[in-house]
């Protein structure tokens, strides 16, 4: 998997190899190095565990959505469900199972944990738009939240 730093190294080599200047690199790094991170804890009542839903955006076009048993910014493919495309997850918790609706399934991480299960199902384009309008009525929650929803959540939690 191409990590962020390997990506920066590779793009630097490409720009310099075609005669790009340091100014070009500075402008490029300004646009792609804007990293934003957001996470919410999800408590699994049956097991007493907390699972974290994370959103990490790098620049304008790269987003990672993660379901992880660990708090913090680190993402490990052996332990976390990692979605690396523009994704909206709809999830609900029943007992110790997190049901996830997504456009593309993430790879199963072998070290996720023993007590909480994640069951992924994909949605079609019409189902996605139906879920956007009706996810609450169907017992689901949405992640990531829009900027407006994040701001509203911050005001409510104060």
Backbone as a chain_set.jsonl record, in Angstrom:
{"seq": "XXXXXXXXXXXXXXXXXXXXXXXXXXXXXXXXXXXXXXXXXXXXXXXXXXXXXXXXXXXXXXXXXXXXXXXXXXXXXXXXXXXXXXXXXXXXXXXXXXXXXXXXXXXXXXXXXXXXXXXXXXXXXXXXXXXXXXXXXXXXXXXXXXXXXXXXXXXXXX", "coords": {"N": [[0.837, -1.167, 0.0], [0.539, 2.212, -0.799], [1.879, 4.545, 1.179], [1.304, 7.74, 2.741], [3.715, 9.194, 3.046], [5.472, 7.834, 1.365], [4.184, 8.383, -0.983], [4.553, 11.206, -1.125], [7.352, 11.268, -1.398], [7.681, 9.934, -3.845], [6.232, 11.614, -5.638], [7.754, 13.912, -5.412], [10.18, 13.053, -6.538], [9.323, 12.612, -9.174], [8.496, 15.192, -10.008], [10.895, 16.652, -9.792], [12.449, 15.212, -11.597], [11.408, 15.874, -14.071], [12.159, 18.429, -14.408], [10.987, 20.229, -12.686], [10.635, 22.901, -10.3], [11.738, 23.968, -6.991], [9.84, 25.725, -6.049], [7.537, 24.815, -7.311], [7.264, 22.38, -5.988], [6.784, 23.294, -3.349], [4.306, 24.585, -3.637], [2.734, 22.398, -4.423], [2.984, 20.71, -2.119], [1.699, 22.337, -0.293], [-0.964, 22.136, -1.107], [-1.498, 19.364, -0.911], [-0.793, 18.532, 1.628], [-2.508, 19.096, 3.639], [-3.824, 17.792, 6.334], [-6.546, 16.326, 7.853], [-8.224, 15.113, 10.704], [-10.631, 13.067, 12.235], [-12.548, 11.482, 14.712], [-14.905, 9.205, 16.161], [-16.104, 7.717, 19.132], [-17.583, 4.503, 19.495], [-19.618, 2.817, 21.493], [-19.864, -0.514, 22.479], [-22.276, -2.053, 23.971], [-22.833, -4.67, 24.854], [-20.351, -5.995, 25.075], [-18.81, -4.174, 26.387], [-16.772, -2.882, 25.151], [-15.06, -0.303, 23.253], [-15.277, 0.901, 20.035], [-13.717, 2.602, 17.368], [-14.623, 4.983, 14.966], [-13.062, 6.42, 12.302], [-11.976, 9.233, 10.416], [-9.771, 10.285, 8.058], [-8.471, 12.786, 6.242], [-6.459, 13.674, 3.541], [-5.123, 16.282, 1.946], [-7.0, 17.26, -0.925], [-8.218, 15.1, -2.207], [-7.869, 12.552, -1.046], [-9.051, 10.202, 1.171], [-9.334, 8.364, 4.134], [-11.371, 6.025, 5.638], [-11.984, 4.472, 8.642], [-12.537, 1.633, 10.666], [-11.855, 0.824, 13.854], [-10.39, -0.928, 16.658], [-8.818, 0.591, 18.252], [-7.967, 3.713, 19.708], [-6.893, 6.824, 18.319], [-4.584, 8.119, 15.802], [-3.16, 6.28, 14.27], [-3.198, 3.768, 11.763], [-3.611, 0.434, 11.052], [-3.368, -2.163, 8.812], [-3.607, -4.823, 9.544], [-5.206, -4.801, 11.747], [-7.342, -3.04, 11.483], [-10.385, -2.112, 9.811], [-10.202, -0.795, 6.713], [-11.114, 1.726, 4.579], [-10.409, 3.132, 1.598], [-11.4, 4.943, -0.251], [-13.651, 7.401, -1.535], [-16.096, 7.314, 0.603], [-19.193, 6.541, 2.164], [-20.314, 5.347, 5.132], [-22.891, 3.422, 6.517], [-24.08, 2.419, 9.585], [-25.096, 0.083, 12.123], [-25.631, -1.163, 15.403], [-26.041, -4.266, 16.842], [-26.252, -6.141, 19.542], [-23.182, -7.666, 19.834], [-22.394, -7.107, 17.298], [-21.461, -5.153, 14.539], [-23.162, -3.839, 11.987], [-22.436, -2.952, 8.756], [-23.071, -0.884, 6.037], [-21.839, -0.291, 2.873], [-20.154, 1.07, -0.045], [-18.06, -0.375, -1.152], [-16.509, -3.246, 0.098], [-14.243, -3.436, 2.848], [-11.032, -4.977, 3.394], [-10.816, -7.904, 5.413], [-9.527, -7.555, 8.608], [-7.199, -9.507, 10.288], [-6.506, -9.199, 12.994], [-8.464, -7.775, 14.366], [-10.106, -8.109, 16.62], [-11.696, -10.142, 19.147], [-14.195, -10.098, 20.315], [-16.017, -8.361, 19.142], [-17.835, -8.24, 16.17], [-17.725, -7.407, 12.713], [-19.929, -6.968, 10.156], [-20.124, -6.636, 6.801], [-22.01, -5.205, 4.197], [-22.802, -4.45, 0.837], [-24.083, -1.535, -0.855], [-26.249, -0.498, -3.507], [-26.322, 2.134, -6.009], [-28.971, 3.393, -6.091], [-29.886, 2.446, -3.586], [-28.071, 3.701, -1.886], [-28.808, 6.452, -2.076], [-31.379, 6.258, -1.05], [-30.755, 5.445, 1.546], [-29.342, 7.725, 2.443], [-31.425, 9.512, 2.84], [-33.083, 8.158, 4.605], [-31.766, 6.81, 6.688], [-31.844, 7.069, 9.517], [-34.492, 6.349, 10.15], [-34.367, 3.69, 9.503], [-32.814, 2.653, 11.458], [-30.073, 3.04, 11.372], [-26.843, 4.664, 11.554], [-24.822, 7.338, 10.257], [-21.577, 7.637, 8.791], [-18.708, 9.116, 7.363], [-19.601, 12.157, 9.055], [-21.123, 15.102, 7.704], [-19.677, 18.4, 7.32], [-21.42, 20.268, 8.472], [-22.973, 18.605, 10.11], [-20.968, 17.698, 11.845], [-20.276, 20.09, 13.145], [-22.723, 20.65, 14.408], [-22.842, 18.437, 16.126], [-20.671, 18.981, 17.822], [-21.611, 21.287, 19.135], [-23.81, 20.251, 20.515], [-22.602, 18.412, 22.248], [-21.301, 19.985, 24.096]], "CA": [[0.0, 0.0, 0.0], [1.297, 3.443, -0.907], [1.605, 5.415, 2.315], [1.344, 9.163, 2.456], [5.092, 9.668, 2.914], [6.008, 7.258, 0.132], [3.564, 9.156, -2.053], [5.253, 12.49, -1.213], [8.695, 11.025, -1.929], [7.539, 9.582, -5.257], [5.813, 12.794, -6.403], [8.916, 14.804, -5.429], [11.116, 12.528, -7.535], [8.756, 12.827, -10.504], [8.529, 16.625, -10.336], [12.285, 17.064, -10.012], [13.0, 14.538, -12.777], [10.929, 16.54, -15.291], [12.623, 19.808, -14.41], [10.201, 21.086, -11.79], [11.424, 23.686, -9.355], [11.373, 23.874, -5.576], [8.585, 26.463, -5.887], [6.471, 23.894, -7.713], [7.106, 21.434, -4.885], [6.167, 23.976, -2.215], [2.892, 24.777, -3.948], [2.116, 21.082, -4.383], [2.897, 20.265, -0.735], [0.685, 23.15, 0.375], [-2.282, 21.626, -1.441], [-1.743, 17.967, -0.549], [-0.378, 18.173, 2.976], [-3.541, 19.468, 4.596], [-4.329, 16.553, 6.912], [-7.593, 16.518, 8.845], [-8.537, 13.856, 11.371], [-11.848, 13.104, 13.035], [-12.951, 10.147, 15.137], [-15.958, 9.123, 17.155], [-16.15, 6.428, 19.82], [-18.839, 3.767, 19.43], [-19.616, 1.886, 22.625], [-20.561, -1.783, 22.285], [-22.785, -2.306, 25.331], [-22.794, -6.088, 25.219], [-18.993, -6.415, 25.441], [-18.146, -3.121, 27.149], [-15.664, -2.348, 24.365], [-15.269, 0.877, 22.434], [-14.722, 0.843, 18.686], [-13.585, 3.976, 16.88], [-14.797, 5.302, 13.551], [-12.091, 7.477, 12.036], [-11.899, 9.811, 9.077], [-8.517, 11.004, 7.871], [-8.422, 13.372, 4.9], [-5.152, 14.223, 3.184], [-5.32, 17.101, 0.761], [-8.364, 17.392, -1.418], [-8.796, 13.932, -2.85], [-7.583, 11.259, -0.431], [-9.71, 10.025, 2.454], [-9.376, 7.034, 4.724], [-12.401, 5.776, 6.638], [-11.434, 3.343, 9.382], [-13.197, 1.072, 11.846], [-10.694, 0.343, 14.594], [-10.543, -1.135, 18.097], [-7.855, 1.442, 18.954], [-8.097, 5.155, 19.597], [-5.692, 7.486, 17.809], [-4.45, 8.339, 14.364], [-2.489, 5.2, 13.539], [-4.033, 2.801, 11.065], [-2.866, -0.782, 10.722], [-4.214, -3.026, 7.987], [-3.8, -6.101, 10.22], [-6.121, -4.658, 12.88], [-8.418, -2.097, 11.198], [-11.106, -2.11, 8.538], [-9.725, 0.42, 6.066], [-11.777, 2.101, 3.334], [-9.547, 4.189, 1.053], [-12.05, 5.633, -1.353], [-14.671, 8.307, -1.046], [-17.039, 6.329, 1.117], [-20.106, 6.835, 3.259], [-20.712, 4.124, 5.812], [-24.067, 3.418, 7.365], [-23.828, 1.329, 10.512], [-25.936, -0.09, 13.304], [-25.067, -2.13, 16.337], [-26.974, -5.199, 17.455], [-25.442, -7.016, 20.389], [-21.744, -7.423, 19.626], [-22.175, -7.055, 15.854], [-21.624, -3.876, 13.849], [-23.57, -4.03, 10.597], [-21.948, -1.826, 7.963], [-23.445, -0.79, 4.63], [-20.793, 0.482, 2.214], [-20.14, 0.854, -1.498], [-17.057, -1.422, -1.384], [-16.09, -3.837, 1.36], [-12.833, -3.377, 3.241], [-10.444, -6.29, 3.674], [-10.957, -8.382, 6.788], [-8.273, -7.505, 9.362], [-7.146, -10.689, 11.153], [-6.286, -8.87, 14.406], [-9.438, -6.756, 14.775], [-10.588, -8.368, 17.979], [-12.44, -11.392, 19.246], [-15.522, -9.945, 20.914], [-16.883, -7.558, 18.282], [-17.793, -8.651, 14.759], [-18.18, -6.433, 11.72], [-20.513, -7.611, 8.982], [-20.226, -5.63, 5.751], [-22.853, -5.434, 3.032], [-22.679, -3.328, -0.1], [-25.326, -0.945, -1.342], [-26.247, -0.008, -4.889], [-26.492, 3.576, -6.081], [-30.293, 3.792, -5.585], [-29.957, 2.17, -2.148], [-27.292, 4.746, -1.223], [-29.613, 7.666, -1.963], [-32.456, 5.954, -0.121], [-30.179, 5.465, 2.897], [-29.039, 9.106, 2.823], [-32.653, 10.166, 3.279], [-33.875, 7.372, 5.555], [-30.959, 5.929, 7.537], [-32.325, 7.103, 10.904], [-35.726, 5.566, 10.25], [-34.011, 2.278, 9.362], [-32.011, 2.255, 12.615], [-28.647, 3.169, 11.078], [-26.165, 5.95, 11.704], [-23.975, 7.616, 9.094], [-20.21, 8.103, 9.011], [-18.443, 10.305, 8.161], [-20.596, 13.21, 9.1], [-20.796, 16.289, 6.917], [-19.138, 19.487, 8.151], [-22.532, 20.842, 9.235], [-23.308, 17.641, 11.151], [-19.884, 17.714, 12.838], [-20.426, 21.316, 13.934], [-23.9, 20.458, 15.257], [-22.48, 17.477, 17.159], [-19.811, 19.67, 18.786], [-22.447, 22.18, 19.942], [-24.654, 19.434, 21.387], [-21.784, 17.742, 23.264], [-20.735, 20.946, 25.075]], "C": [[0.892, 1.243, 0.0], [0.935, 4.348, 0.256], [1.76, 6.867, 1.891], [2.776, 9.642, 2.215], [5.779, 9.074, 1.68], [5.449, 8.004, -1.078], [4.281, 10.497, -2.227], [6.653, 12.323, -1.806], [8.632, 10.762, -3.434], [7.182, 10.813, -6.092], [6.953, 13.814, -6.47], [9.914, 14.357, -6.483], [10.615, 12.791, -8.954], [8.864, 14.294, -10.908], [9.955, 17.082, -10.621], [12.878, 16.425, -11.269], [12.537, 15.185, -14.084], [11.269, 18.032, -15.295], [11.809, 20.764, -13.563], [11.091, 21.791, -10.786], [10.974, 23.427, -7.921], [10.069, 24.631, -5.312], [7.391, 25.591, -6.264], [6.196, 22.896, -6.598], [6.408, 22.077, -3.693], [4.677, 24.18, -2.438], [2.151, 23.446, -3.867], [1.94, 20.602, -2.941], [1.855, 21.061, 0.038], [-0.706, 22.566, 0.132], [-2.532, 20.204, -0.939], [-1.396, 17.632, 0.888], [-1.362, 18.618, 4.044], [-4.183, 18.183, 5.114], [-5.361, 16.901, 7.982], [-7.985, 15.159, 9.395], [-9.751, 14.048, 12.267], [-12.172, 11.675, 13.451], [-14.081, 10.241, 16.149], [-15.886, 7.754, 17.822], [-17.542, 5.814, 19.682], [-18.773, 2.693, 20.505], [-20.451, 0.65, 22.286], [-21.006, -2.244, 23.672], [-22.599, -3.753, 25.764], [-21.409, -6.535, 25.681], [-18.267, -5.394, 26.318], [-16.978, -2.486, 26.404], [-16.071, -1.072, 23.639], [-14.549, 0.678, 21.11], [-14.708, 2.274, 18.175], [-13.802, 4.043, 15.373], [-13.947, 6.525, 13.284], [-12.201, 7.945, 10.592], [-10.619, 10.627, 9.012], [-8.474, 11.472, 6.425], [-7.055, 13.985, 4.689], [-5.335, 14.985, 1.882], [-6.774, 17.135, 0.353], [-9.01, 16.068, -1.792], [-8.547, 12.591, -2.171], [-8.214, 11.201, 0.951], [-9.613, 8.565, 2.866], [-10.506, 7.012, 5.743], [-11.992, 4.478, 7.314], [-12.39, 2.932, 10.502], [-12.102, 0.366, 12.622], [-11.027, 0.078, 16.06], [-9.632, -0.222, 18.923], [-8.094, 2.921, 18.662], [-6.8, 5.72, 19.009], [-5.626, 7.474, 16.304], [-3.833, 7.176, 13.593], [-3.5, 4.206, 12.971], [-3.155, 1.618, 10.703], [-3.792, -1.74, 9.99], [-4.467, -4.389, 8.631], [-4.849, -6.03, 11.324], [-7.361, -3.85, 12.542], [-9.097, -2.38, 9.86], [-10.797, -0.767, 7.887], [-10.414, 0.606, 4.715], [-11.003, 3.285, 2.761], [-10.136, 4.831, -0.189], [-13.107, 6.531, -0.748], [-15.887, 7.475, -0.653], [-17.954, 6.962, 2.161], [-20.52, 5.493, 3.835], [-22.007, 4.382, 6.566], [-23.89, 2.222, 8.284], [-24.896, 1.288, 11.601], [-25.351, -1.215, 14.134], [-26.2, -2.955, 16.912], [-26.149, -6.206, 18.232], [-23.974, -6.675, 20.236], [-21.392, -7.353, 18.139], [-22.41, -5.643, 15.34], [-21.969, -4.209, 12.4], [-23.195, -2.777, 9.824], [-22.472, -1.958, 6.539], [-22.448, 0.144, 3.975], [-20.849, 0.232, 0.712], [-19.158, -0.24, -1.893], [-16.59, -1.949, -0.036], [-14.594, -3.638, 1.592], [-12.34, -4.799, 3.48], [-10.63, -6.627, 5.156], [-9.61, -8.303, 7.499], [-8.211, -8.661, 10.369], [-7.013, -10.377, 12.642], [-7.274, -7.827, 14.924], [-9.872, -6.938, 16.223], [-11.477, -9.601, 17.972], [-13.897, -11.187, 19.639], [-16.504, -9.168, 20.054], [-16.712, -8.032, 16.848], [-18.296, -7.515, 13.891], [-18.677, -7.214, 10.512], [-20.776, -6.519, 7.955], [-21.167, -6.1, 4.643], [-22.737, -4.221, 2.133], [-24.059, -2.816, -0.493], [-25.15, -0.516, -2.793], [-26.44, 1.509, -4.863], [-27.888, 4.025, -5.624], [-30.452, 3.547, -4.083], [-29.199, 3.227, -1.349], [-28.139, 6.0, -1.02], [-30.818, 7.461, -1.052], [-31.944, 6.01, 1.322], [-29.844, 6.884, 3.346], [-30.267, 9.812, 3.391], [-33.347, 9.45, 4.434], [-33.061, 6.545, 6.548], [-31.422, 5.931, 8.987], [-33.574, 6.251, 11.091], [-35.455, 4.068, 10.169], [-33.102, 1.786, 10.489], [-30.513, 2.341, 12.408], [-28.143, 4.559, 11.459], [-25.22, 6.092, 10.528], [-22.594, 8.066, 9.543], [-19.481, 8.12, 7.672], [-19.602, 11.29, 8.087], [-20.171, 14.357, 8.194], [-20.246, 17.36, 7.86], [-20.22, 20.111, 9.018], [-22.913, 19.908, 10.386], [-22.234, 17.585, 12.234], [-19.992, 18.941, 13.74], [-21.616, 21.2, 14.879], [-23.59, 19.512, 16.4], [-21.609, 18.124, 18.234], [-20.626, 20.584, 19.703], [-23.288, 21.38, 20.935], [-23.832, 18.831, 22.518], [-21.2, 18.695, 24.302], [-21.569, 21.091, 26.295]], "O": [[1.885, 1.302, 0.725], [-0.181, 4.863, 0.323], [2.283, 7.168, 0.818], [3.025, 10.41, 1.286], [6.579, 9.747, 1.029], [6.149, 8.225, -2.066], [4.586, 10.887, -3.354], [7.088, 13.138, -2.619], [9.429, 11.302, -4.201], [7.774, 11.03, -7.149], [7.103, 14.506, -7.478], [10.437, 15.178, -7.237], [11.397, 13.152, -9.833], [9.276, 14.603, -12.026], [10.196, 17.814, -11.581], [13.719, 17.031, -11.932], [13.212, 15.052, -15.104], [10.727, 18.798, -16.092], [11.928, 21.981, -13.708], [12.181, 21.316, -10.468], [9.969, 22.76, -7.675], [9.282, 24.231, -4.455], [6.353, 25.632, -5.602], [5.041, 22.598, -6.295], [5.53, 21.463, -3.089], [3.876, 23.972, -1.527], [1.058, 23.376, -3.305], [0.861, 20.135, -2.577], [1.198, 20.521, 0.928], [-1.528, 22.506, 1.046], [-3.661, 19.87, -0.578], [-1.687, 16.522, 1.333], [-1.067, 18.521, 5.236], [-4.988, 17.561, 4.421], [-5.084, 17.674, 8.899], [-8.071, 14.177, 8.657], [-9.88, 15.056, 12.962], [-12.081, 10.756, 12.637], [-14.199, 11.216, 16.891], [-15.637, 6.748, 17.158], [-18.55, 6.517, 19.744], [-17.961, 1.771, 20.426], [-21.601, 0.762, 21.86], [-20.205, -2.763, 24.449], [-22.248, -4.024, 26.912], [-21.3, -7.366, 26.583], [-17.238, -5.704, 26.919], [-16.271, -1.645, 26.96], [-17.254, -0.797, 23.439], [-13.368, 0.334, 21.072], [-15.588, 3.067, 18.51], [-13.234, 3.26, 14.612], [-14.088, 7.547, 13.955], [-12.48, 7.166, 9.68], [-10.408, 11.541, 9.809], [-8.444, 10.662, 5.498], [-6.55, 14.719, 5.538], [-5.659, 14.404, 0.846], [-7.671, 17.048, 1.192], [-10.23, 15.93, -1.701], [-8.989, 11.567, -2.691], [-7.944, 12.049, 1.8], [-9.788, 7.657, 2.054], [-10.586, 7.882, 6.61], [-11.687, 3.493, 6.641], [-12.969, 3.774, 11.188], [-11.487, -0.576, 12.123], [-11.853, 0.78, 16.644], [-9.67, -0.257, 20.153], [-8.38, 3.318, 17.533], [-5.73, 5.14, 19.194], [-6.48, 6.907, 15.622], [-3.978, 7.104, 12.373], [-4.498, 3.861, 13.602], [-2.084, 1.782, 10.118], [-4.866, -2.085, 10.485], [-5.451, -5.048, 8.294], [-5.332, -7.062, 11.791], [-8.36, -3.96, 13.253], [-8.461, -2.828, 8.906], [-11.1, 0.283, 8.454], [-10.311, -0.24, 3.828], [-10.95, 4.342, 3.39], [-9.394, 5.222, -1.09], [-13.416, 6.42, 0.438], [-16.618, 6.992, -1.518], [-17.53, 7.815, 2.941], [-21.01, 4.617, 3.123], [-22.187, 5.436, 7.177], [-23.581, 1.125, 7.819], [-25.507, 2.299, 11.949], [-24.665, -2.1, 13.622], [-27.191, -2.417, 17.407], [-25.435, -7.023, 17.651], [-23.563, -5.54, 20.475], [-20.232, -7.52, 17.764], [-23.419, -5.012, 15.657], [-21.159, -4.791, 11.678], [-23.589, -1.67, 10.193], [-22.336, -3.008, 5.911], [-22.227, 1.254, 4.46], [-21.508, -0.701, 0.253], [-19.393, -0.959, -2.864], [-16.308, -1.168, 0.872], [-13.793, -3.667, 0.657], [-13.13, -5.709, 3.734], [-10.605, -5.752, 6.022], [-8.643, -8.916, 7.047], [-9.093, -8.777, 11.22], [-7.372, -11.21, 13.474], [-6.942, -7.07, 15.836], [-9.983, -5.958, 16.959], [-11.947, -10.042, 16.923], [-14.745, -12.023, 19.324], [-17.714, -9.31, 20.226], [-15.591, -8.204, 16.368], [-19.182, -6.757, 14.286], [-17.947, -8.012, 9.923], [-21.55, -5.594, 8.201], [-21.116, -7.253, 4.214], [-22.592, -3.096, 2.61], [-25.052, -3.544, -0.47], [-24.044, -0.213, -3.239], [-26.693, 2.089, -3.808], [-27.984, 4.963, -4.833], [-31.079, 4.344, -3.386], [-29.629, 3.609, -0.26], [-28.184, 6.549, 0.08], [-31.234, 8.388, -0.356], [-32.609, 6.551, 2.206], [-30.041, 7.217, 4.515], [-30.154, 10.616, 4.316], [-34.119, 10.068, 5.167], [-33.617, 5.656, 7.194], [-31.395, 4.883, 9.632], [-33.694, 5.519, 12.073], [-36.221, 3.266, 10.704], [-32.669, 0.634, 10.478], [-29.751, 1.771, 13.189], [-28.921, 5.492, 11.656], [-24.857, 5.109, 9.882], [-22.449, 8.778, 10.536], [-19.642, 7.175, 6.9], [-20.444, 11.248, 7.19], [-18.98, 14.552, 7.952], [-20.348, 17.22, 9.079], [-19.969, 20.448, 10.175], [-23.148, 20.363, 11.505], [-22.553, 17.44, 13.414], [-19.819, 18.842, 14.954], [-21.526, 21.611, 16.036], [-24.021, 19.746, 17.529], [-21.785, 17.852, 19.421], [-20.367, 20.651, 20.904], [-23.454, 21.8, 22.08], [-24.318, 18.745, 23.646], [-20.652, 18.237, 25.305], [-21.221, 21.856, 27.194]]}, "num_chains": 1, "name": "protein.A"}
